[in-house]
Amino acid sequence: MPGTDAMTRKKKTALSGHLVLEDEARRSFTQSQVALLSAVDECGSITAAARATGISYKTAWDRIDALNNLSARPLVERSAGGRHGGGTVLTPWGRRVVAGFRALAAEHEAFVGQLGSRCNSLDDIAGFMRAGTLQSSARNQYRGVVSRITPGAVNAEVELCIGDGIVLIAIITEDSLARLGLRVGAAALALVKASWVLLSRDTQLESSARNRLAGRIARIERGAVNSDVTLDLGAGKTVSTIVTNASVSAMKLEEGDAALAFFKASSVILMADPPG
């Protein structure tokens, strides 16, 4: 049917793609993250960058905290000034990363355009696969290097350095240690749910929790019942915790206050680099 052929030509499939970079540790870097970093560089504030990229202020900070936590060097630096004050800028390293990604994205776009010119429809593609990256509900995710392993009869203690002397301690079984192939010098990812992290205004507090991270409160986002409190640990690293609004009021927590985040070693989930 000639009419059918004409309709097919009019409905020619357009091929598009999104660039996602993934390193040997399975850390991903996407176009939306680069757009946010670029907006921060152009606007000089998180509030304006969030508005420019169509996301909320809290979402913007969550994404930037995640990027800084997973990067060997800080990509974004903040200055004092309260919740919506002060400035936020990309570091020289952050600008290099953005520039490099843009160059790759241009090459990627040209390649997709050439490939798309050969496809009239999805029927022309023999196999169509969609691959995703691992997602986790844990708010706190850190990439680091195993700095020490203390073996035991049943469990092993693993120390993970996540940057500038900041160390996380995890307790895992000897079986898990062997199965993950962890060793000193190996890269690993640590996950800690925000609900497992406790907060104290006493930075010298003694407790049985092996992980004690001191810093200053960067943000307090109040909800109906709980507040999301983010502690700036320095070196571009942060830790988030969930605190009831009643506790926030009782402890008189305010942005800029010194505080201590602490959690058990058994609350740290470790993931190793996959073989390959």
N, C-alpha and C positions, 0 to 999 in steps of 0.2 A: 504494500500500500504506500504510494508516494506520500500521502499525507502523514502517515506514521513516521516515515524517514525524516520528513521536514520537522516534525515535532521533536524527534530525537536530537536533531541537530540544534534546535533551539534550546533544548534542555541539557546541553552538553555540561558534564560535571566539571566543576572547578576544583582543582586540588590545592589544598592549603595545609600548612604544617606549623607546629609550634616547636621551637628549639628548647630542649631541656638538656643541660649538661650534667653528667654524673661521673664522679671520680671513682677511684678504686675503693673508696670507703662507702660508696653508694650515697654520697651527699649530692643532692640535686640542686640545680640553679636554673631558674626559669625566667621567661620574659616578664612575667608579672612582678617578680622580685626586682628585676633590673629597672622596671618602670618606676617602682617605688623608690629605689635608690636614686634614680635620676631626678625624680621629683624633689627628694630631700636636697639634692645638690643644687637644684634650680631655685627652690623656695626658701631654703635655710631654716625650715621649721617642720616638725612632724604634723602639726595641725594643718598647715597649708598643703603639705605633700599628700596627706590623707584625703583632703578635699579634692585635690587635682587627680588622684587615681580612683576616686569613687569608693573609698572604703572608710570605715570608722577610725577615729583616733586610736582606740584600743587595739583594733586589728592591725593598724600600721605599726604600733609599738611591738605587738606580739611577733609580727613578722621580722622586724628589725632585730629584736632580741634573739630570735631563733637564728638569724643569719650570723650575728656576732658570736653566739654560743658555739656554732658549728664551724666557724672560721678560725684558722690559725692566728690571724691578726684581725683586730677590729676593723669593720667596714664603715661604721658610723660612730661618731663621737657626739656626746651631748654636753651642753653647758648649763650651769645653774640658772634658775629663774622660775621655779614652780611648775605647776601642771601644764600650763599653756604658755609659759614665758620662756626666756632664754632662747638659745639657738641650737640647731642640730646640723652637723655638716658631715660630708663624706671625708674619710681619711684619704691620704694619697694612695694607699693600697686599694681603698674602695673605688676610687676613680679609675685606677688601672684595671680593676676587675670589670667595671662597667664598660670601659672603652674596648677591652678585649672581647667581651660578650657581644657588643654591638657589631664589631668586625665579623665575628663568626655568624651572627644573625643575618648580615648582609649576604654572606656566601651561601648560607642555608636557604635564604629566600630565592636567590638566583637558581639554585639547584632544584628547588621545588617547582619553580616556574618552568624549567626545562622539562622536568618529569611530567608535569601536568599537561604540557602540550601534546603528549603522546597518549593521553587517556581521555576517551570520550565518555566513559561511565565507569562505575564501580565494577560492572560486569567484566571490564577489561583486565581487572586485577585477579590473578588466580587465587591468591590468599590474602586475607585482610585480617591483620592482628592488631590488637590494642594492648600495649604493655603499660603497666603503671609502676610507681615506686611504692615502697613500703610506707604505710601511714600508721601513726600511733596516737593514742589519745593522751599520752604523757605530755604535759606542758613543758617540762624541763628535759631538753635533749642536748647532750654535750658530746663532742668528739674529742678524744684525747689519746694519750700514749700510755701504755702500761708501764709504770715506773718500778713496781715491786710486787712480788707474789710470795705470800707466806703460806706454804702448804700445811695441811692438817690431816688428821686421821679420816675425817669425813668431809669437812668444809675447808675451803681455801680463802684467804683474804687477798683481795686484789686492789692495788692502789692505781688510780688512773689520774695522770696529770692533764688537766684541761687548759692550762696556760698560766704563765707567770706565777708559778708556785701554788696555784689553786689545785688542790688534790681531792678527789672523791674516793671513798673506800667502799668496796662492795664485798659481800660474803656470798660465795657460790659453792656448790658442791664440787668435790674433786672430779666427779664424773663430768660435770658441766665444763670444768676447766679443760679437761682433756678433749672433750667433744668440740669445744669452740676453738681449740688450738691456741689458747692465749699464752703469751710469753712476754717477758720483759722486752720493751721496744716495739711491741705490736700495737697497731692502731685499733681502737675499739670505740663503740658508741654506748654512752650511759643514758638511761631513761629513768626519770624520777617523777612520779605523779605529784601534782601540786598539792593534792589532799593529804599526801604523806609528809609534807614539810611543815614543821612547827616553827613559830616565830616568837622571839623574846626581845625585849628592849635591853636586857642585860647581856652585853656582848661578851662578858666573862663567865656566863652561866656554865656551871658544871653539870653534865648529864651523862647518861650511859650511851647516848647517841654518838657514833663514831664520826659522823659528818657534821662539822660545825663551820658554817660559812658566814663571816661577818661582812657587813656592808652598810649602805645607806638606802633608805626607802626611796625608790625612784618614782613610783606611781601607786596610787590607791584607787581602784575602780570599784565603786560601791554598786551592789546589786540589791535585789529585794530583801535577801536574807544574809548573803555572804558578800565579802569583799575580796577582790583579786589584788593581792599586794605583791609588787615586784621589787626585789632587792638588788641594787647595783653592787656587784662584787668587785668592780674594777676590771681592768684589762679587757673591757668590752663584754664581760660575762654578767649574766643576771640569773636570778632564781625566783620563781613564782610560787606563791603559796595561797591557799584559800583560808581566810579568817572570817569568822562570823562578824556581822556589823556590831553586835554587842561587845565583842572582844576588842574591835578596833576602837570603840568609844572608851571602854574600860581601860585599855592600855594607853589611850590618848596618842594613837599613832598618827604621825603626820609626815608628809613627804619631806625628805631631807634628814629625818631622824636616823641615828645609828641603830642598827638592829642585828640580831643573830638568827640565821636560819639553821635549823638542825633536824637531822633525820637519821634513822638507823641504817647501818650498812646493808641490812637485809632488804631495805626499800629500794636499793639501786639495782636496776636490771641492766645487765651487760649484753652487748651484741658485738661479735667479732667480725672482721672482714671475711667475706666469703672467699673460698679458695678460687684461684684462677689466675 
